[in-house]
């Protein structure tokens, strides 16, 4: 068996190449909406797929070249706008996606046990492009890595400014479609590129309150509850079976009329607060991604792969969340979702036009929903993946699909090392009761720790 959780180095037989669209594509500057061009989205989402059998690299390159004819902005480069150097746009120039091929002295049997918790050494599985700035990195970077057993790892980085999770899933299925059906002349769902449907008003009108961007005075004093620059955070991972999720939903007294996401989000939020033990009166937030393609009027067209989500914001006090059953958090999540109508999204777009607001992360848990998108079903011709997940563990919480069990959900997130055991205990506790004196007993000590972390 492999002796360490760190994987060995990759061997690159060839220099990485640029895969360009197979046919000429439009050359123009593509507008990015304010939902695309938020500063907190200026990074690449990194995915890791493990397949039992390899697909010929030439086949993957050929199908990628073909699908980039349809998804030609992914072959372009990000640039600053000539009108506003704070604003980004896509230079659709057909320059190409970066593609690397590697080999590693590792088997799928050795790698699979390590996949429950991302490891920093996994970054070897995605070629690192040396660049002067974020803008110089191609929006799409892919590495295929051959394992000694014949298995294949496909890792990719897709710039979040160009696509959200749903849009990325749409692209991956399109690439897989062209791989398995190379004679196809069209995709099942063609991409819709243009984001002008989400342009702000010429005279922006902010008609709604947007708590996802609001930082209270108390939050500024307390500081960020989980700050990776001052606290050592480690990844934790839990897989919830359908029966466990149903058990949590039944705790939503007086009514269990909630979705699996709402129940599990509330449970994780509550466990996070109970383990950190912030001051009871502190207002804590849960930010979670919500697809608004169908909430807008008119709806966004089929095939829209740009960022079509906003952050719902649930809010309550630490005391209320920790003491209550899971139904309290569910009600806050449902309230936040109901607010996300067309007026709210348009108001948010106008707010982002007036000021480059960032989400408030001071006393906030952020959940990104990767489950239920179909990411785990991407098949390049040799079967569905043995594993699908992120390349790295971030401070954000991810709800991940479980290969082979579409109703199960894996929760992956990083928490401060000092509270790992308590967080894991709270995550395993589905009971509605809680030690009511726990927060008050530890208030002064925990408050002091939070303040100390900020002052360092």
C-alpha positions in Angstrom: 0.0 0.0 0.0 1.0 3.6 -0.5 2.9 4.7 2.7 1.8 8.3 2.9 -1.2 10.6 2.4 1.1 12.7 0.2 1.1 11.5 -3.4 4.3 11.3 -5.5 5.4 13.8 -8.1 4.1 13.7 -11.6 6.3 13.0 -14.6 5.6 15.1 -17.7 6.8 13.5 -20.9 5.9 16.5 -23.0 5.5 20.2 -22.5 1.9 21.3 -22.0 0.2 22.5 -25.2 -2.6 24.9 -26.1 -5.7 23.3 -27.5 -7.4 25.7 -29.8 -10.9 25.6 -31.3 -11.0 23.2 -34.3 -12.8 25.8 -36.5 -12.5 29.6 -36.7 -14.6 31.3 -33.9 -15.9 34.8 -33.4 -13.3 37.4 -32.3 -14.7 40.0 -30.1 -14.8 41.2 -26.5 -17.4 39.5 -24.4 -19.1 41.5 -21.7 -19.1 40.0 -18.2 -22.1 40.7 -16.0 -21.8 42.1 -12.5 -22.6 38.6 -11.2 -19.6 37.2 -13.2 -17.2 40.0 -12.3 -17.5 40.0 -8.5 -14.0 40.2 -7.0 -14.6 37.2 -4.7 -15.1 35.1 -7.9 -11.7 36.0 -9.4 -10.3 32.5 -9.0 -10.5 29.1 -10.7 -12.7 26.3 -9.5 -10.6 23.1 -9.5 -12.2 19.7 -10.1 -10.7 16.2 -9.7 -12.1 13.2 -11.5 -10.8 9.6 -11.1 -11.7 7.1 -13.8 -11.1 3.3 -13.7 -9.9 3.2 -17.4 -8.0 5.7 -19.5 -9.3 7.5 -22.5 -6.7 8.1 -25.3 -5.3 11.6 -24.8 -5.5 12.3 -28.5 -9.2 11.6 -28.3 -9.7 14.0 -25.4 -7.7 16.7 -27.2 -9.7 16.3 -30.4 -13.0 16.4 -28.6 -11.9 19.4 -26.5 -10.9 21.2 -29.7 -14.3 20.5 -31.2 -16.3 21.6 -28.1 -14.3 24.8 -27.9 -15.8 25.8 -31.2 -19.1 26.1 -29.2 -17.6 27.3 -25.9 -15.1 29.6 -27.6 -14.8 32.1 -24.7 -13.0 29.4 -22.7 -10.3 29.5 -25.4 -9.9 33.3 -24.9 -8.3 35.4 -22.2 -9.5 37.7 -19.4 -8.7 41.4 -19.9 -9.5 44.6 -18.2 -12.1 46.8 -19.9 -10.8 49.9 -21.8 -13.7 51.9 -20.2 -13.1 50.8 -16.6 -9.9 49.2 -15.4 -11.9 47.7 -12.4 -14.1 45.7 -14.8 -13.1 42.5 -16.6 -14.1 41.2 -20.0 -13.2 38.2 -22.2 -11.0 38.7 -25.2 -12.4 35.9 -27.4 -9.2 35.4 -29.4 -9.1 31.6 -29.8 -5.7 31.4 -28.0 -6.6 28.1 -26.5 -7.0 26.0 -23.3 -3.8 24.8 -21.6 -3.6 21.0 -21.7 -1.0 18.9 -19.9 -0.3 15.1 -19.8 1.4 13.4 -16.9 2.2 10.0 -15.4 2.3 9.2 -11.7 3.6 6.1 -9.8 0.3 5.5 -8.1 -2.7 3.1 -8.5 -6.3 3.8 -8.1 -6.5 1.3 -5.3 -3.9 3.4 -3.4 -5.5 6.7 -4.2 -9.1 5.9 -3.4 -8.7 5.7 0.4 -7.0 9.1 0.4 -9.9 10.8 -1.4 -12.1 11.5 1.6 -10.0 14.6 2.5 -8.2 16.8 0.0 -4.4 17.0 0.5 -2.1 19.8 -0.5 0.0 17.4 -2.5 -2.9 16.8 -4.9 -2.0 20.2 -6.4 0.6 18.2 -8.4 -2.2 16.8 -10.4 -2.9 20.2 -12.1 -0.2 21.9 -14.1 0.7 25.2 -12.5 1.1 27.9 -15.1 3.7 30.5 -14.2 2.2 33.9 -14.8 2.6 37.5 -13.7 -1.1 38.0 -12.8 -4.4 36.3 -12.6 -5.3 37.6 -16.0 -2.4 35.8 -17.7 -3.7 32.3 -16.7 -5.9 30.6 -19.4 -9.5 30.4 -18.2 -9.4 26.6 -18.8 -6.5 24.5 -17.6 -6.6 20.7 -17.9 -4.2 17.9 -16.8 -4.8 14.2 -17.6 -2.6 12.0 -15.4 -2.1 8.3 -16.1 -1.9 5.9 -13.1 0.2 2.8 -13.3 -2.9 0.6 -13.1 -4.4 2.1 -16.2 -6.7 4.4 -14.4 -6.9 8.1 -15.3 -7.2 11.3 -13.4 -8.6 14.4 -15.1 -8.1 17.6 -13.2 -9.3 21.0 -14.5 -9.4 24.6 -13.4 -12.2 26.7 -14.9 -12.2 30.5 -14.2 -15.2 31.3 -12.0 -15.7 34.6 -13.8 -16.7 32.7 -16.9 -18.9 30.0 -15.4 -20.7 28.9 -12.3 -21.0 25.3 -11.1 -24.1 24.6 -13.3 -22.4 26.2 -16.3 -19.2 24.2 -15.7 -21.3 21.0 -15.5 -22.9 21.9 -18.8 -19.5 22.4 -20.4 -18.1 19.1 -19.0 -21.1 17.1 -20.3 -20.6 18.8 -23.7 -17.0 17.8 -23.8 -17.9 14.2 -22.8 -20.6 14.2 -25.5 -18.1 15.1 -28.2 -15.7 12.5 -26.9 -18.2 9.7 -27.0 -20.0 10.9 -30.2 -17.3 12.5 -32.4 -19.5 12.5 -35.4 -22.1 14.8 -33.7 -22.7 18.0 -35.5 -24.4 19.8 -32.5 -24.6 19.6 -28.8 -27.8 18.5 -26.9 -27.8 22.0 -25.3 -25.9 24.7 -27.0 -24.2 27.4 -24.9 -25.7 30.9 -24.6 -22.8 33.3 -24.3 -24.1 36.8 -24.0 -24.5 38.2 -20.5 -26.2 41.6 -21.5 -29.4 40.3 -20.0 -27.9 41.0 -16.6 -26.7 44.5 -17.4 -27.4 47.1 -14.6 -29.7 50.1 -15.2 -28.0 53.2 -16.6 -29.1 54.9 -13.4 -28.7 52.1 -10.8 -31.7 51.6 -8.4 -31.0 49.7 -5.2 -34.4 48.8 -4.1 -33.6 46.0 -1.6 -31.6 45.4 1.5 -28.6 43.1 0.8 -27.5 41.5 4.1 -24.9 39.3 2.3 -22.8 42.4 1.9 -23.5 44.1 5.2 -21.0 44.0 8.1 -22.4 45.1 11.5 -20.4 47.1 14.0 -20.3 44.2 16.4 -19.0 41.9 13.7 -16.1 44.3 13.1 -15.2 44.2 16.8 -15.3 40.4 17.1 -13.5 39.8 13.8 -13.6 36.8 11.5 -14.6 33.6 13.3 -12.6 31.4 11.0 -9.6 33.2 9.5 -7.1 30.9 7.8 -4.4 33.6 8.0 -4.5 33.4 11.8 -5.9 30.0 12.6 -4.7 26.6 11.4 -7.7 25.0 9.6 -8.0 21.4 8.6 -10.4 19.6 6.3 -13.3 17.5 7.7 -15.6 15.3 5.7 -19.0 13.6 6.4 -21.2 11.6 4.1 -24.9 11.7 4.9 -27.0 8.8 3.7 -30.6 9.4 2.5 -31.9 7.9 5.7 -29.7 10.2 7.8 -30.9 13.2 5.8 -34.5 12.1 6.3 -33.8 11.8 10.0 -32.6 15.4 10.1 -35.6 16.6 8.1 -37.9 15.0 10.7 -36.4 17.3 13.3 -37.8 20.4 11.7 -40.6 20.8 14.2 -43.4 21.8 13.8 -43.2 21.0 10.1 -40.8 18.9 8.1 -41.8 20.6 4.8 -38.2 21.3 3.8 -35.7 20.2 1.2 -32.7 18.0 1.9 -30.5 21.0 1.2 -32.4 23.2 3.7 -32.2 20.6 6.4 -28.6 19.7 5.9 -27.5 23.3 5.6 -29.2 24.1 8.9 -27.6 21.1 10.6 -24.1 22.1 9.4 -24.6 25.7 10.2 -25.7 24.8 13.7 -22.8 22.4 14.3 -20.4 25.0 13.1 -21.7 27.6 15.5 -21.9 25.2 18.4 -18.3 24.1 17.9 -16.8 27.6 17.6 -18.8 28.9 20.6 -19.0 32.6 19.6 -20.6 35.2 21.9 -24.3 34.2 22.2 -25.6 37.6 21.1 -23.4 37.7 17.9 -25.5 37.6 14.7 -24.2 34.8 12.5 -24.9 34.3 8.8 -25.2 31.5 6.4 -24.5 32.4 2.8 -25.5 29.7 0.2 -25.5 29.7 -3.6 -28.9 29.8 -5.3 -29.5 29.3 -9.0 -31.6 32.3 -10.2 -31.9 31.4 -13.9 -35.6 30.5 -13.4 -36.3 33.3 -10.9 -35.6 36.2 -13.3 -38.2 37.7 -15.6 -37.6 36.9 -18.3 -35.8 33.7 -17.4 -32.3 33.3 -18.6 -32.1 31.3 -21.8 -31.4 27.5 -21.8 -27.6 26.9 -22.1 -26.7 30.0 -20.1 -23.4 29.0 -18.5 -22.2 32.3 -17.0 -22.8 33.0 -13.3 -26.5 32.6 -12.8 -26.4 32.4 -9.0 -26.6 34.8 -6.1 -25.9 34.2 -2.4 -28.9 33.7 -0.2 -28.3 35.1 3.3 -29.8 33.4 6.4 -29.2 35.3 9.6 -29.8 34.7 13.4 -28.0 35.0 16.7 -25.6 32.3 17.8 -27.7 31.6 20.9 -30.9 31.1 18.9 -29.2 28.8 16.4 -27.3 26.7 18.9 -30.2 26.2 21.3 -32.9 25.5 18.8 -33.6 22.4 16.8 -32.7 22.3 13.2 -36.0 23.8 12.2 -34.9 27.2 13.3 -32.1 27.3 10.8 -34.4 25.8 8.1 -36.9 28.7 8.6 -34.1 31.3 8.2 -32.8 29.5 5.0 -36.3 29.4 3.5 -36.9 33.1 4.3 -33.6 33.9 2.5 -34.6 31.9 -0.5 -38.0 33.5 -0.8 -36.4 36.9 -1.0 -34.4 36.0 -4.1 -36.8 37.2 -6.8 -36.2 39.2 -10.0 -36.4 42.5 -8.1 -33.8 41.3 -5.6 -31.3 40.1 -8.2 -31.7 43.3 -10.3 -31.2 45.4 -7.1 -28.0 43.4 -6.4 -26.7 43.9 -9.9 -27.2 47.7 -9.5 -25.5 47.6 -6.1 -22.5 45.9 -7.6 -22.4 48.6 -10.3 -22.3 51.4 -7.7 -19.7 49.8 -5.5 -17.5 46.7 -5.7 -19.1 45.0 -2.7 -17.7 41.8 -1.2 -19.7 39.3 0.8 -19.5 39.7 4.6 -17.5 36.8 5.9 -16.8 38.0 9.4 -19.3 35.7 11.2 -20.4 33.7 8.3 -20.5 30.1 7.0 -20.5 29.8 3.2 -22.0 26.7 1.5 -21.5 26.0 -2.2 -23.8 23.4 -3.6 -22.1 20.9 -6.0 -24.6 18.1 -5.4 -27.6 17.7 -7.7 -25.8 19.4 -10.6 -24.8 16.1 -12.4 -21.1 16.7 -12.0 -20.6 13.0 -10.9 -22.2 11.7 -14.2 -19.5 13.0 -16.6 -18.6 10.0 -18.8 -15.9 10.2 -21.4 -16.6 6.7 -22.8 -15.1 4.4 -20.2 -17.8 4.8 -17.5 -18.7 7.2 -14.8 -15.9 8.3 -12.4 -14.9 6.4 -9.4 -14.6 9.8 -7.6 -15.5 13.4 -8.3 -14.6 16.3 -6.0 -12.6 19.4 -5.5 -8.8 19.4 -5.9 -8.3 21.3 -2.7 -10.2 21.9 0.5 -11.2 25.6 1.0 -12.6 27.4 3.9 -16.0 27.3 2.2 -18.3 24.4 2.9 -19.0 22.2 -0.2 -22.0 19.9 -0.6 -20.7 17.2 -2.9 -22.4 14.4 -4.8 -21.7 10.8 -3.9 -20.8 8.6 -6.9 -23.4 5.8 -7.1 -25.8 7.2 -4.6 -27.6 10.3 -6.0 -29.6 10.9 -2.8 -26.6 11.0 -0.5 -24.5 14.1 0.1 -20.9 14.5 1.3 -20.1 17.6 3.3 -16.5 18.9 3.0 -15.2 21.9 4.8 -12.2 23.1 6.8 -12.5 24.2 10.4 -9.9 25.5 13.0 -7.9 22.6 14.3 -8.7 23.5 17.9 -12.4 22.7 17.3 -12.2 19.7 15.0 -13.3 17.1 17.6 -16.2 19.2 18.8 -17.3 20.0 15.3 -17.3 16.3 14.3 -19.2 15.5 17.5 -21.8 18.1 16.6 -22.1 16.9 13.1 -22.8 13.3 14.3 -25.4 14.6 16.8 -28.9 14.6 15.1 -30.7 15.2 18.4 -32.9 18.2 18.9 -31.5 18.9 22.3 -28.4 20.9 23.2 -26.5 21.8 26.4 -28.2 25.1 27.0 -25.5 26.3 29.4 -22.6 25.4 27.1 -22.3 28.7 25.3 -22.7 30.9 28.4 -20.1 28.8 30.3 -17.5 29.3 27.6 -18.4 32.7 26.4 -15.6 34.7 28.0 -12.9 32.2 27.1 -14.1 31.7 23.5 -14.6 35.4 23.0 -11.1 36.0 24.2 -9.7 33.5 21.7 -11.6 35.1 18.8 -10.3 38.6 19.7 -6.8 37.2 20.2 -6.8 35.6 16.7 -7.8 39.0 15.2 -5.2 40.9 17.1 -2.4 38.6 16.0 
